[in-house]
């Protein structure tokens, strides 16, 4: 519903722009932001896991960690790690908390239940999780597909055949 969406769509339709889908940042890309030593590598692993490689989340996380003194900005660009990778608060940066909450509240009740059930399991989950949210398997999968297509909170990882022969 943001006005820039309409502008972006018009630019694309008139051949005046191109959409570039950004991939998540890799651990090595994150390490390059904070240095090339072993501490940076350990931090990059934790930061990638925490942010999912999302550049917006990573930037907010680094700003939040700078307020805590965990990282500092280098004059030449990038960041410098000030403490070991395990010594920082991994909560949601305040600057993103409100945005995430607002997006979540705009979802349907069913989509919220899907995300709540999936969040208990972790980063990867299967349709069987739907039962925990009180949803039938097909309804759970449909809601996940819709969320994934709209790029809201989850991404489709793929299909796996379960030992019992289901998906």
Backbone as a printed PyTorch tensor [residue, N CA C, xyz], in Angstrom:
tensor([[[  0.8130,  -1.2090,   0.0000],
         [  0.0000,   0.0000,   0.0000],
         [  0.8480,   1.2610,   0.0000]],

        [[  2.1480,   1.0990,   0.0730],
         [  3.0310,   2.2630,   0.0900],
         [  3.0290,   2.9290,  -1.2850]],

        [[  3.0360,   4.2510,  -1.3430],
         [  2.9910,   4.9530,  -2.6250],
         [  4.1590,   4.5970,  -3.5580]],

        [[  5.2930,   4.2360,  -2.9950],
         [  6.4280,   3.8810,  -3.8440],
         [  6.1780,   2.5980,  -4.6370]],

        [[  5.3350,   1.7140,  -4.1180],
         [  5.0020,   0.4930,  -4.8600],
         [  4.3390,   0.8250,  -6.1840]],

        [[  3.3920,   1.7430,  -6.1480],
         [  2.7120,   2.1630,  -7.3670],
         [  3.6760,   2.8160,  -8.3460]],

        [[  4.5520,   3.6580,  -7.8310],
         [  5.5440,   4.3080,  -8.6780],
         [  6.4760,   3.2730,  -9.3020]],

        [[  6.9430,   2.3330,  -8.4930],
         [  7.8400,   1.2900,  -9.0030],
         [  7.1350,   0.4680, -10.0790]],

        [[  5.8890,   0.1090,  -9.8480],
         [  5.1210,  -0.6710, -10.8150],
         [  4.9720,   0.1140, -12.1300]],

        [[  4.6560,   1.4190, -12.0350],
         [  4.5200,   2.2490, -13.2390],
         [  5.8360,   2.3430, -14.0010]],

        [[  6.9320,   2.5090, -13.2880],
         [  8.2390,   2.5760, -13.9470],
         [  8.5540,   1.2750, -14.6800]],

        [[  8.2560,   0.1550, -14.0400],
         [  8.4970,  -1.1430, -14.6710],
         [  7.6320,  -1.3230, -15.9150]],

        [[  6.3520,  -1.0030, -15.8000],
         [  5.4280,  -1.1720, -16.9130],
         [  5.7970,  -0.3120, -18.1150]],

        [[  6.3880,   0.8380, -17.8690],
         [  6.7570,   1.7470, -18.9550],
         [  8.2010,   1.5730, -19.4070]],

        [[  8.8380,   0.5160, -18.9220],
         [ 10.2050,   0.2390, -19.3430],
         [ 11.2190,   1.2510, -18.8480]],

        [[ 10.8990,   1.9390, -17.7730],
         [ 11.7930,   2.9740, -17.2400],
         [ 12.5610,   2.5120, -16.0080]],

        [[ 12.4820,   1.2550, -15.7140],
         [ 13.1900,   0.7330, -14.5610],
         [ 13.2530,  -0.7710, -14.6230]],

        [[ 13.9790,  -1.3390, -13.6990],
         [ 14.0960,  -2.7950, -13.6090],
         [ 14.0840,  -3.1830, -12.1410]],

        [[ 13.4780,  -4.3090, -11.8690],
         [ 13.4440,  -4.8020, -10.5000],
         [ 14.6460,  -5.7130, -10.2850]],

        [[ 15.3520,  -5.4820,  -9.2050],
         [ 16.4960,  -6.3090,  -8.8640],
         [ 16.1690,  -7.0040,  -7.5530]],

        [[ 16.0180,  -8.3110,  -7.6110],
         [ 15.7210,  -9.0800,  -6.4060],
         [ 17.0300,  -9.3370,  -5.6650]],

        [[ 17.1430,  -8.7920,  -4.4830],
         [ 18.3510,  -8.9720,  -3.6940],
         [ 18.3280, -10.3110,  -2.9790]],

        [[ 19.4250, -11.0090,  -3.0640],
         [ 19.5670, -12.2690,  -2.3490],
         [ 20.0540, -11.9770,  -0.9340]],

        [[ 19.8050, -12.8800,  -0.0010],
         [ 20.3330, -12.6770,   1.3530],
         [ 21.8550, -12.6070,   1.3390]],

        [[ 22.4110, -11.8140,   2.2370],
         [ 23.8640, -11.7190,   2.3540],
         [ 24.4260, -13.0340,   2.8760]],

        [[ 25.5750, -13.4110,   2.3770],
         [ 26.2490, -14.6240,   2.8300],
         [ 27.0980, -14.3110,   4.0640]],

        [[ 27.5410, -15.3590,   4.7270],
         [ 28.4270, -15.1600,   5.8800],
         [ 29.6930, -14.4300,   5.4720]],

        [[ 30.2430, -14.7710,   4.3030],
         [ 31.4870, -14.1230,   3.8690],
         [ 31.2550, -12.6360,   3.5840]],

        [[ 30.0900, -12.2780,   3.0410],
         [ 29.7850, -10.8650,   2.7890],
         [ 29.6480, -10.1120,   4.1150]],

        [[ 29.0300, -10.7450,   5.0890],
         [ 28.8790, -10.1110,   6.4060],
         [ 30.2380,  -9.9750,   7.0730]],

        [[ 31.0680, -11.0130,   6.9820],
         [ 32.4160, -10.9620,   7.5680],
         [ 33.2230,  -9.8260,   6.9550]],

        [[ 33.0580,  -9.6040,   5.6570],
         [ 33.7850,  -8.5240,   4.9870],
         [ 33.4030,  -7.1550,   5.5550]],

        [[ 32.1860,  -7.0350,   6.0810],
         [ 31.7530,  -5.7670,   6.6860],
         [ 32.4210,  -5.4990,   8.0300]],

        [[ 32.7840,  -6.5750,   8.7430],
         [ 33.3140,  -6.4020,  10.1060],
         [ 34.7720,  -6.8280,  10.2500]],

        [[ 35.4210,  -7.2060,   9.1700],
         [ 36.8280,  -7.5930,   9.2240],
         [ 37.0230,  -8.9870,   8.6700]],

        [[ 38.2510,  -9.3680,   8.4880],
         [ 38.5500, -10.6560,   7.8680],
         [ 39.2200, -11.6380,   8.8320]],

        [[ 39.1120, -11.4190,  10.1290],
         [ 39.7740, -12.3220,  11.0760],
         [ 38.7970, -13.3780,  11.5920]],

        [[ 39.2770, -14.2370,  12.4930],
         [ 38.4470, -15.3220,  13.0270],
         [ 37.2500, -14.7820,  13.8040]],

        [[ 37.4350, -13.6860,  14.5410],
         [ 36.3290, -13.1030,  15.3090],
         [ 35.2300, -12.6140,  14.3620]],

        [[ 35.6340, -12.0120,  13.2410],
         [ 34.6630, -11.5310,  12.2600],
         [ 33.9090, -12.6990,  11.6490]],

        [[ 34.6080, -13.7970,  11.4150],
         [ 33.9740, -14.9820,  10.8470],
         [ 32.9390, -15.5530,  11.8150]],

        [[ 33.2860, -15.6130,  13.0940],
         [ 32.3440, -16.1090,  14.1070],
         [ 31.1520, -15.1650,  14.2190]],

        [[ 31.4130, -13.8590,  14.2020],
         [ 30.3340, -12.8770,  14.2570],
         [ 29.4280, -13.0190,  13.0360]],

        [[ 30.0270, -13.1910,  11.8550],
         [ 29.2560, -13.3120,  10.6200],
         [ 28.3160, -14.5080,  10.6810]],

        [[ 28.7800, -15.5990,  11.2680],
         [ 27.9290, -16.7830,  11.3890],
         [ 26.7030, -16.4660,  12.2550]],

        [[ 26.9450, -15.8480,  13.3960],
         [ 25.8500, -15.5030,  14.3100],
         [ 24.9250, -14.4660,  13.6640]],

        [[ 25.5220, -13.4560,  13.0260],
         [ 24.7270, -12.3880,  12.4110],
         [ 23.8860, -12.9180,  11.2540]],

        [[ 24.4270, -13.8260,  10.4710],
         [ 23.6900, -14.4180,   9.3350],
         [ 22.5080, -15.2310,   9.8500]],

        [[ 22.7700, -15.9850,  10.9050],
         [ 21.7120, -16.7990,  11.5040],
         [ 20.6180, -15.9080,  12.0860]],

        [[ 21.0170, -14.8520,  12.7400],
         [ 20.0830, -13.9410,  13.4090],
         [ 19.2700, -13.1410,  12.4020]],

        [[ 19.9220, -12.6330,  11.3560],
         [ 19.2530, -11.7420,  10.4050],
         [ 18.7020, -12.4620,   9.1850]],

        [[ 19.0820, -13.7180,   9.0070],
         [ 18.6880, -14.4340,   7.7990],
         [ 19.3650, -13.8750,   6.5570]],

        [[ 20.3640, -13.0140,   6.7560],
         [ 21.0590, -12.3940,   5.6330],
         [ 20.3180, -11.2030,   5.0480]],

        [[ 19.1930, -10.8230,   5.6690],
         [ 18.4060,  -9.6910,   5.1830],
         [ 19.1980,  -8.3990,   5.4150]],

        [[ 19.5420,  -7.6710,   4.3300],
         [ 20.3640,  -6.4660,   4.4840],
         [ 19.7390,  -5.4060,   5.3830]],

        [[ 18.4160,  -5.2110,   5.2910],
         [ 17.7420,  -4.2220,   6.1380],
         [ 17.8540,  -4.6170,   7.6040]],

        [[ 17.5900,  -5.8910,   7.8900],
         [ 17.6770,  -6.3610,   9.2710],
         [ 19.1180,  -6.2690,   9.7630]],

        [[ 20.0730,  -6.6460,   8.9070],
         [ 21.4850,  -6.6030,   9.2880],
         [ 21.9110,  -5.1780,   9.6080]],

        [[ 21.5020,  -4.2070,   8.7960],
         [ 21.8630,  -2.8150,   9.0610],
         [ 21.2770,  -2.3410,  10.3880]],

        [[ 19.9990,  -2.6630,  10.6220],
         [ 19.3750,  -2.2780,  11.8900],
         [ 20.0740,  -2.9710,  13.0500]],

        [[ 20.4590,  -4.2310,  12.8470],
         [ 21.1610,  -4.9760,  13.8920],
         [ 22.5170,  -4.3300,  14.1940]],

        [[ 23.2640,  -3.9520,  13.1610],
         [ 24.5660,  -3.3230,  13.3730],
         [ 24.4180,  -1.9720,  14.0680]],

        [[ 23.4160,  -1.1910,  13.6790],
         [ 23.1640,   0.0870,  14.3600],
         [ 22.8430,  -0.1520,  15.8380]],

        [[ 22.0230,  -1.1700,  16.1010],
         [ 21.6540,  -1.5190,  17.4710],
         [ 22.8870,  -1.9650,  18.2640]],

        [[ 23.7360,  -2.7720,  17.6480],
         [ 24.9510,  -3.2450,  18.3160],
         [ 25.9520,  -2.1100,  18.5240]],

        [[ 25.9480,  -1.1190,  17.6520],
         [ 26.8150,   0.0450,  17.8270],
         [ 26.3970,   0.8240,  19.0780]],

        [[ 25.0830,   0.9120,  19.3110],
         [ 24.5930,   1.5780,  20.5250],
         [ 25.0450,   0.8450,  21.7840]],

        [[ 25.2100,  -0.4790,  21.6760],
         [ 25.6590,  -1.2980,  22.8050],
         [ 27.1860,  -1.3380,  22.9320]],

        [[ 27.9080,  -0.7950,  21.9390],
         [ 29.3630,  -0.8150,  21.9610],
         [ 29.9670,  -2.1210,  21.4700]],

        [[ 29.1630,  -2.9700,  20.8490],
         [ 29.6570,  -4.2520,  20.3390],
         [ 30.4330,  -4.0390,  19.0420]],

        [[ 29.9840,  -3.0940,  18.2100],
         [ 30.6650,  -2.7500,  16.9670],
         [ 30.8110,  -1.2370,  16.8880]],

        [[ 31.7810,  -0.7820,  16.0970],
         [ 31.9250,   0.6400,  15.8020],
         [ 32.0930,   0.7810,  14.2980]],

        [[ 31.6820,   1.9400,  13.7860],
         [ 31.8480,   2.2210,  12.3610],
         [ 33.3020,   2.5700,  12.0700]],

        [[ 33.8390,   2.0080,  10.9820],
         [ 35.1860,   2.3660,  10.5270],
         [ 35.0850,   3.6070,   9.6470]],

        [[ 36.0440,   4.5250,   9.7650],
         [ 36.0020,   5.7330,   8.9370],
         [ 36.0080,   5.4210,   7.4370]],

        [[ 36.6980,   4.3540,   7.0490],
         [ 36.7810,   3.9880,   5.6310],
         [ 35.5770,   3.1860,   5.1520]],

        [[ 34.6250,   2.9360,   6.0480],
         [ 33.4320,   2.1570,   5.7160],
         [ 33.4550,   0.8080,   6.3970]],

        [[ 32.3030,   0.2390,   6.5710],
         [ 32.2110,  -1.0450,   7.2560],
         [ 32.1970,  -0.8730,   8.7580]],

        [[ 32.3950,  -1.9710,   9.4340],
         [ 32.2830,  -2.0010,  10.8880],
         [ 33.4800,  -2.6980,  11.5000]],

        [[ 33.7370,  -2.4100,  12.7630],
         [ 34.8100,  -3.0870,  13.4990],
         [ 34.1800,  -3.7320,  14.7330]],

        [[ 34.4340,  -5.0050,  14.8920],
         [ 33.9200,  -5.7640,  16.0210],
         [ 34.7090,  -5.3890,  17.2760]],

        [[ 34.0110,  -5.0570,  18.3650],
         [ 34.6630,  -4.6390,  19.6090],
         [ 34.6370,  -5.7160,  20.6930]],

        [[ 33.7000,  -6.6570,  20.5950],
         [ 33.5830,  -7.7250,  21.5880],
         [ 33.3950,  -9.0480,  20.8690]],

        [[ 33.5950, -10.1750,  21.5550],
         [ 33.3810, -11.4760,  20.9060],
         [ 31.9490, -11.6320,  20.3980]],

        [[ 31.8050, -12.4610,  19.3860],
         [ 30.5220, -12.6410,  18.7070],
         [ 29.4070, -13.1220,  19.6190]],

        [[ 29.7340, -13.7830,  20.6920],
         [ 28.6910, -14.3420,  21.5510],
         [ 28.2450, -13.3730,  22.6350]],

        [[ 28.9190, -12.2340,  22.7740],
         [ 28.6470, -11.3150,  23.8720],
         [ 27.7120, -10.1660,  23.5110]],

        [[ 26.6180, -10.4500,  22.8470],
         [ 25.6960,  -9.3630,  22.5630],
         [ 24.2530,  -9.8380,  22.6160]],

        [[ 23.3740,  -8.8710,  22.8400],
         [ 21.9340,  -9.1190,  22.9360],
         [ 21.3940,  -9.4070,  21.5400]],

        [[ 20.7040, -10.5280,  21.3870],
         [ 20.1920, -10.9150,  20.0670],
         [ 18.7030, -10.6210,  19.9190]],

        [[ 18.2100,  -9.6650,  20.6460],
         [ 16.8080,  -9.2870,  20.4920],
         [ 16.5930,  -8.5420,  19.1910]],

        [[ 15.3560,  -8.3340,  18.8350],
         [ 15.0300,  -7.5980,  17.6240],
         [ 15.3960,  -6.1330,  17.8190]],

        [[ 16.1560,  -5.5560,  16.8970],
         [ 16.4870,  -4.1310,  17.0280],
         [ 15.2070,  -3.3070,  17.1320]],

        [[ 15.1830,  -2.3540,  18.0660],
         [ 13.9710,  -1.5500,  18.2680],
         [ 13.4630,  -0.8860,  16.9950]],

        [[ 14.3670,  -0.4830,  16.1130],
         [ 13.9470,   0.1940,  14.8870],
         [ 13.1500,  -0.7290,  13.9670]],

        [[ 13.3260,  -2.0360,  14.1170],
         [ 12.5800,  -2.9840,  13.2880],
         [ 11.3870,  -3.5850,  14.0130]],

        [[ 11.4140,  -3.5570,  15.3380],
         [ 10.3410,  -4.1800,  16.1070],
         [  8.9650,  -3.6670,  15.7390]],

        [[  8.8150,  -2.3520,  15.6480],
         [  7.5270,  -1.7610,  15.2980],
         [  7.1000,  -2.1040,  13.8850]],

        [[  8.0590,  -2.1150,  12.9590],
         [  7.7580,  -2.4540,  11.5710],
         [  7.2730,  -3.8920,  11.4550]],

        [[  7.9600,  -4.7970,  12.1250],
         [  7.5820,  -6.2120,  12.0940],
         [  6.2030,  -6.3970,  12.7180]],

        [[  5.9910,  -5.7620,  13.8460],
         [  4.7020,  -5.8750,  14.5300],
         [  3.5610,  -5.3380,  13.6710]],

        [[  3.7810,  -4.2030,  13.0130],
         [  2.7420,  -3.6140,  12.1650],
         [  2.4130,  -4.5320,  10.9930]],

        [[  3.4350,  -5.1250,  10.3810],
         [  3.1900,  -6.0500,   9.2670],
         [  2.4410,  -7.2850,   9.7390]],

        [[  2.8200,  -7.7960,  10.9010],
         [  2.1730,  -8.9800,  11.4530],
         [  0.6970,  -8.7090,  11.7150]],

        [[  0.3930,  -7.5370,  12.2870],
         [ -0.9910,  -7.2010,  12.6250],
         [ -1.8750,  -7.0190,  11.3980]],

        [[ -1.2760,  -6.7430,  10.2330],
         [ -2.0630,  -6.5930,   9.0020],
         [ -2.4160,  -7.9390,   8.3750]],

        [[ -1.8340,  -9.0100,   8.8710],
         [ -2.1240, -10.3380,   8.3380],
         [ -3.4830, -10.8180,   8.8330]],

        [[ -4.0540, -11.7660,   8.1110],
         [ -5.3100, -12.3630,   8.5540],
         [ -5.0570, -13.1630,   9.8270]],

        [[ -6.1230, -13.4680,  10.5430],
         [ -6.0140, -14.2610,  11.7700],
         [ -5.3790, -15.6250,  11.4830]],

        [[ -5.7770, -16.2350,  10.3680],
         [ -5.2360, -17.5410,   9.9920],
         [ -3.7320, -17.4570,   9.7090]],

        [[ -3.3110, -16.4210,   9.0000],
         [ -1.8810, -16.2460,   8.7070],
         [ -1.0830, -16.0070,   9.9890]],

        [[ -1.6600, -15.2700,  10.9160],
         [ -0.9840, -15.0530,  12.1970],
         [ -0.8140, -16.3640,  12.9500]],

        [[ -1.8630, -17.2210,  12.9400],
         [ -1.7680, -18.5220,  13.6150],
         [ -0.7060, -19.3990,  12.9660]],

        [[ -0.6150, -19.3440,  11.6380],
         [  0.3970, -20.1150,  10.9150],
         [  1.7900, -19.7010,  11.3670]],

        [[  2.0430, -18.4020,  11.3990],
         [  3.3660, -17.9150,  11.8000],
         [  3.6650, -18.2110,  13.2610]],

        [[  2.6630, -18.1000,  14.1100],
         [  2.8650, -18.4120,  15.5250],
         [  3.2300, -19.8770,  15.7130]],

        [[  2.5350, -20.7680,  15.0120],
         [  2.8290, -22.2070,  15.1100],
         [  4.2210, -22.5040,  14.5590]],

        [[  4.5520, -21.9130,  13.4260],
         [  5.8540, -22.1610,  12.7990],
         [  6.9950, -21.5960,  13.6430]],

        [[  6.7590, -20.4860,  14.3240],
         [  7.8280, -19.8570,  15.1000],
         [  8.2830, -20.7200,  16.2690]],

        [[  7.4250, -21.5990,  16.7260],
         [  7.7810, -22.4930,  17.8240],
         [  8.8120, -23.5230,  17.3540]],

        [[  8.7140, -23.9210,  16.0870],
         [  9.5800, -24.9660,  15.5420],
         [ 10.9660, -24.4380,  15.2090]],

        [[ 11.0580, -23.2810,  14.5890],
         [ 12.3550, -22.7330,  14.2140],
         [ 12.3470, -22.1940,  12.8020]],

        [[ 13.5460, -22.0800,  12.2130],
         [ 13.6730, -21.4680,  10.8960],
         [ 13.0850, -22.3100,   9.7770]],

        [[ 13.1250, -23.6300,   9.9020],
         [ 12.5530, -24.5180,   8.8890],
         [ 11.4780, -25.3630,   9.5360]],

        [[ 10.3660, -25.4930,   8.8380],
         [  9.2500, -26.2590,   9.3890],
         [  8.4930, -26.9220,   8.2520]],

        [[  7.6600, -27.8730,   8.5980],
         [  6.8690, -28.5670,   7.5810],
         [  5.3850, -28.3600,   7.8690]],

        [[  4.5540, -28.8240,   6.9480],
         [  3.1070, -28.6220,   7.0510],
         [  2.5150, -29.2790,   8.2870]],

        [[  3.1780, -30.2920,   8.8330],
         [  2.6670, -30.9580,  10.0300],
         [  2.5680, -29.9950,  11.2060]],

        [[  3.2880, -28.8880,  11.1510],
         [  3.2430, -27.8760,  12.2090],
         [  1.8470, -27.2600,  12.2980]],

        [[  1.0960, -27.3020,  11.2100],
         [ -0.2290, -26.6910,  11.1700],
         [ -1.1520, -27.1740,  12.2550]],

        [[ -1.0060, -28.4270,  12.6390],
         [ -1.8670, -28.9730,  13.6880],
         [ -1.6890, -28.2070,  14.9960]],

        [[ -0.4570, -27.7490,  15.2690],
         [ -0.2050, -26.9800,  16.4890],
         [ -0.9420, -25.6500,  16.4680]],

        [[ -1.1720, -25.1120,  15.2670],
         [ -1.9020, -23.8530,  15.1380],
         [ -3.3910, -24.0610,  14.9560]],

        [[ -3.8430, -25.3230,  15.0640],
         [ -5.2520, -25.6300,  14.9150],
         [ -5.7310, -25.5590,  13.4770]],

        [[ -4.8240, -25.7700,  12.5270],
         [ -5.1920, -25.6910,  11.1090],
         [ -5.0170, -27.0450,  10.4360]],

        [[ -5.8640, -27.3210,   9.4740],
         [ -5.7210, -28.5230,   8.6590],
         [ -4.4640, -28.3680,   7.8040]],

        [[ -3.8730, -29.4870,   7.3980],
         [ -2.6460, -29.4630,   6.6080],
         [ -2.7440, -28.6250,   5.3500]],

        [[ -3.8520, -28.7890,   4.5900],
         [ -4.0100, -28.0410,   3.3420],
         [ -4.1510, -26.5430,   3.5930]],

        [[ -4.9070, -26.1790,   4.6220],
         [ -5.0830, -24.7630,   4.9410],
         [ -3.7660, -24.1470,   5.3850]],

        [[ -2.9900, -24.9050,   6.1630],
         [ -1.6870, -24.4390,   6.6200],
         [ -0.7610, -24.2180,   5.4170]],

        [[ -0.7120, -25.1960,   4.5190],
         [  0.1420, -25.0830,   3.3260],
         [ -0.2860, -23.9130,   2.4500]],

        [[ -1.5890, -23.7340,   2.2680],
         [ -2.0790, -22.6340,   1.4480],
         [ -1.6820, -21.2820,   2.0440]],

        [[ -1.8140, -21.1580,   3.3600],
         [ -1.4410, -19.9040,   4.0210],
         [  0.0660, -19.6700,   3.8980]],

        [[  0.8620, -20.7250,   4.0500],
         [  2.3200, -20.5920,   3.8980],
         [  2.6730, -20.1760,   2.4760]],

        [[  2.0030, -20.7820,   1.5070],
         [  2.2500, -20.4440,   0.1030],
         [  1.9280, -18.9800,  -0.1580]],

        [[  0.8140, -18.5010,   0.3750],
         [  0.4160, -17.1040,   0.2010],
         [  1.4380, -16.1690,   0.8390]],

        [[  1.8490, -16.4760,   2.0610],
         [  2.8400, -15.6430,   2.7480],
         [  4.1590, -15.6280,   1.9760]],

        [[  4.5790, -16.7810,   1.5070],
         [  5.8260, -16.8850,   0.7610],
         [  5.7530, -16.1060,  -0.5490]],

        [[  4.6610, -16.2390,  -1.2680],
         [  4.4870, -15.5380,  -2.5420],
         [  4.5270, -14.0260,  -2.3320]],

        [[  3.9550, -13.5800,  -1.2150],
         [  3.9330, -12.1470,  -0.8990],
         [  5.2180, -11.7050,  -0.1950]],

        [[  6.1300, -12.6500,   0.0230],
         [  7.4190, -12.3970,   0.6990],
         [  7.2230, -11.7760,   2.0770]],

        [[  6.2810, -12.3590,   2.8050],
         [  6.0000, -11.9000,   4.1600],
         [  6.4390, -12.9550,   5.1630]],

        [[  7.5220, -12.7230,   5.8260],
         [  8.0140, -13.5080,   6.9490],
         [  8.6180, -14.8630,   6.5990]],

        [[  8.1360, -15.5400,   5.5710],
         [  8.6650, -16.8690,   5.2670],
         [  8.9980, -16.9890,   3.7810]],

        [[  9.8950, -17.9130,   3.5000],
         [ 10.2700, -18.2490,   2.1300],
         [ 10.0720, -19.7370,   1.9330]],

        [[  9.6910, -20.1120,   0.7270],
         [  9.5420, -21.5360,   0.4460],
         [ 10.9350, -22.1410,   0.3260]],

        [[ 11.1530, -23.2080,   1.0230],
         [ 12.4600, -23.8660,   1.0180],
         [ 12.4860, -25.0260,   0.0500]],

        [[ 11.3770, -25.6410,  -0.1770],
         [ 11.3110, -26.7950,  -1.0730],
         [ 10.4530, -27.8930,  -0.4710]],

        [[ 10.3180, -28.9320,  -1.2130],
         [  9.5170, -30.0680,  -0.7710],
         [ 10.4210, -31.2110,  -0.3820]],

        [[ 10.0190, -31.9260,   0.6560],
         [ 10.7530, -33.0950,   1.0990],
         [  9.7840, -34.2060,   1.3440]],

        [[ 10.1090, -35.3840,   0.8750],
         [  9.2730, -36.5540,   1.1000],
         [  9.5380, -37.0810,   2.5090]],

        [[  8.4890, -37.1860,   3.3060],
         [  8.6210, -37.6920,   4.6660],
         [  8.6790, -39.2130,   4.6570]],

        [[  9.2330, -39.8290,   5.7120],
         [  9.3540, -41.2810,   5.7470],
         [  8.0240, -42.0230,   5.5510]],

        [[  6.9130, -41.4330,   6.0000],
         [  5.6000, -42.0610,   5.8620],
         [  5.0390, -41.8990,   4.4610]],

        [[  5.7620, -41.2070,   3.5880],
         [  5.3130, -41.0220,   2.2180],
         [  4.5880, -39.7130,   1.9760]],

        [[  4.3790, -38.8950,   3.0050],
         [  3.7170, -37.6020,   2.8250],
         [  4.7340, -36.5270,   2.4790]],

        [[  4.2210, -35.3110,   2.3160],
         [  5.1030, -34.1810,   2.0020],
         [  5.4130, -33.4000,   3.2280]]])
